[in-house]
Amino acid sequence: MTTPTVLLDVASALATEAGRLIIEGRAQARVALTKSSDVDVVTQMDIAAERLLRERLAELRPDDGVLGEEGDDVVGTSGITWVVDPIDGTVNYLYGIPHFSVSVAAVSGPPDPRRWTVEAGAVMDGSGVLWTAARGEGAWRDGEPLRRDDAPDLDRTLVATGFQYVAERRALQGQVVAALLPQVRDIRRLGSASVDLVHVAAGLVDAYYEQGLHPWDFAAGALIASEAGVRVAGMDGGPADGDMLIAAMPEAWERLRDVLAEAGARPF
């Protein structure tokens, strides 16, 4: 029987293996191609790490599907799909800024963030810390239980966010940040959605929001945050998706959502 714990063992092993690959190869990182814009880059290590993840999944879970950032989707027959991001925070990685990660999640149901159930997730960050969670079983940082209990008032909330690579979208996101900034403690832009989400889980930042994310950006991190007691949802209170993801403690979530709505945050 495939349980969240069994899937977590696989996710943890793969995130660790790919994480070590990219950390050891960072000094040799070079741009291989660009995607949505000239500043949205892919390095040869993104490609190498995703190849490793796909090869290992073909060995360990041959009947499962795969949804990844850099390769073709694989449709499985088991009802489980692996949602993988070989390097989340590629620009940081290229510059040697340690806020990047490998993200590996196992989901059941359709590979659609508004319809799937995330069963297990693992994120290895650029410092080699492994963040993990299994549905209904809790979250961990390097094997130590991870749980948040409270949230500050909005004016003392440290909020993380991120921006798109397309200039027109970045301009709109900048307007939202400008309206939000006077109402919170401060803003942080670390450059990796997975890292932002696990930092919310650990209380290293109080909350996080972002528009325009892809499923592989947040699948594992969202489960880790949720299992640590954080509410992760879209603007309408339903599942997070590419339109909006807001992660905050339950007692603070609606206050942040309302401020973002007043600031003009809307689907692109």
N, C-alpha and C positions, 0 to 999 in steps of 0.2 A: 504493500500500500504506500502511495506517495503522500507523505504528510509534509506540513510546513517545515518540520525539523529536518527531515530527509533532504528537502530542497535547499534548506539553509546550509547544510553541510557542503552541497555542491557549489552554491553561490559563494560561500566563504573561501573554498579552495580556489575557485576560478578568479575571484577578485584579488586574492593574495598572489597568485601566480602572475596574473597580468600586471598587478601593481608593482611587483618586484621588477618585471621586465621594463616597464616605462621609467621607473625610478633609476634603475641602473643605466638606461639608455638615454637619459635626458641630455647629457652633455653633447650627444651626437644628433640631437633633434634638428631637423631641417624641414622647411615647408615643402610639401609634395604637391598640393593643389589648393584651390580656393572653392568656396561653395556659394552662399547667398550674396556675398559681396567680396571685394578685394581684401577686406580685413578679416573675413571669416575663413580661417585657414585650417588645413589638415596637414599634420606632419607624417613622415614615414612611420613614426612610432604609433600613431593612431591606427594606421593600417596594419602594422605588425601585431599590435595588441588585439585588435578585433579578429584577425586571422587566428591567433592563439585561442581566443575564447570560442570561436566557432569550431575549430578542430577538436578542442577538448569536449565541447558539448556533443559533437557528433560521436565521440567515443563513449561518453558517460550517459547521455540521454538522447539516443538516436531517434526516438519517436516524437521528441518535443519540437516545437516551432522556435524560431529565432527572429527577433526584431532588433536590429542594430543600427547604429548611426552610419557606418561606413560601407556596409555591404548589402546584398540583396536579402529580402525577407525570405524566411523558410517557413512554410506551412506544415505544422506537425499533425499527428493523429492522436496524441495522448490527452489533449485538452490543456496542456501546459505550454506556455510560451516564455522564452527567456528574452528579457528586454535588457540590452547591454549597451553601455557607453564606454568605449575603450579609453578615452581620455575626456573627462568633463572638465573644461577649463584649459583648452588647448593653447590659447594665447598666453596664459600664465605659464604653462609648461614650456612654451617656446622661449619665454623671457627668463626662465629660471625662478619664477615666483612660486612658492610651494603650495599655493591654493589650487590644486587640481586633484583629480581622483579617477579611479576605475569604479564603475557602477554596474552591478549585476543583480537582476531581480527575476524571480519566477512568478508568473501570473497565471491564473486559471480563468477560463472564459475567453471571450473575444479579446484580441490585442488592441483594445480601445480604452483609454483611461477612464471614461465615463461608464464603462460596462464591465471592466475586469475586476478581479479580486487579486490583490498582491499577496502571495503566499509567503514569500521569503525575500530578503534583500541583503546585500553586502556592499559596502563602500570602503575601498582602501584609499586613504588620502595621501597626499604627496609627502607627508612625514612618516608614512608607513603604519599609521594607526588604522585598525580594522574596525569598522562600525557595522553592526549586524542586527537583524530582527527577523522573527518568525511570527506569522499571524497568530495572535492570541497567546503568544508565549513570552513576549517582552522584547526589549532592545538591549544591546550591549555595546560597550566601547572596549576593545581589546579584552573581551570576556567578562568585564565588570558590568553589573546591571546599570542601566541608564534610565533615570526617571525624573521628570520635572514635577514640581508640586505647586508652584504659584507663578504669578506674573505681576510686573509693576504696573502702575498707572501709565496711561498713554504718554504723558509728558516725560516719563522716565524710561521709555521703551527704546532700546537700541534695535533699529530695524535694518535688516539686510535686504538688498534687492539686486537686480541685474538688468542689463540693457541688451537690446537687439543689435545686430550688426548692420541692419539697413538704416540709413541715415534718417529717413522720414519717421520711422518708428522710434528711433532714439530721441528725436526732437519731442515727440509726444510724451515719451516716458520722462524726459527731463522736466516737462511742465508739471507732471504729477509729483515728482520728487520735490520740486520747488514749493509746491503747495503743502506737501506733507512735512517738510523739514522743520518749520517753525513749531509744529505740534508734537514732536517727539524728541527724545534725548539727542539722537544723532542718526545718521545713515551710514551704512557700510556697504561697499560694493566689492566683494571678494573675487567674483569672476567664475564661480562654479556652483551651480544649483545644488548638486549633491552635497558639497561641503557646507553650503548655507543651511540646508535642511538638517544635517547631523549636528551642526552647531546650535540650531534651535533646540534640538533634542537634548543637548548637553547644557543649555543655558548660557552658551558662550555669546550668543546674541539672543534677544528676547523674541523676535519675530522675523518673518521673511515673507516677501511677496515678489512675484514676477509675472509678466505677461510674455507670451510667445514661446513658451518652453515646448520641447518635444518630449514624447513619452519616456525616452531613455534618459533624459535629463533628471527626471524626478521619481521614477518608479521605486527604486530602492530607498532613496532618501526619505520619501514621503512615508513609507512604511516604518522606517526607523523612528522618525519623528512621532508618528501616530502611536506606536507601541510605547513610546516614552511619555505619553500623556498629552501630546500636542494635537490640536485640531488642524487638519489639513483639508482645505476645501476650495472650491471655486467661488467666484463673486456671488453666485446665487445660493450658496450654502451646500450645493451638491458636490459631486466629485470634482477635484481639480482637473484641469485640462490645459490645452494650449492657450485658451483665452485668458485664464488667470489662475494662479495658485497663491493662496494665502495660508501661512502656517503661523499659528500663535496659540497660546494657552486658551482653553475654552472661554474663560471669563474675559479675555481681552480680544478674542477674535472678531466679534461683531463691532466693537469700537474701531478697530483698525479697518475693517471692511467699509464701515460708514465713512470714515475719513478719506479712504481711497476713492470711494464713489463721489464724494463731494469735490475731491481734487481732480476729477475728470477721467479716472481710469475706466476705460471701455475696451471691448474687444476690438482688435485691429480690423 
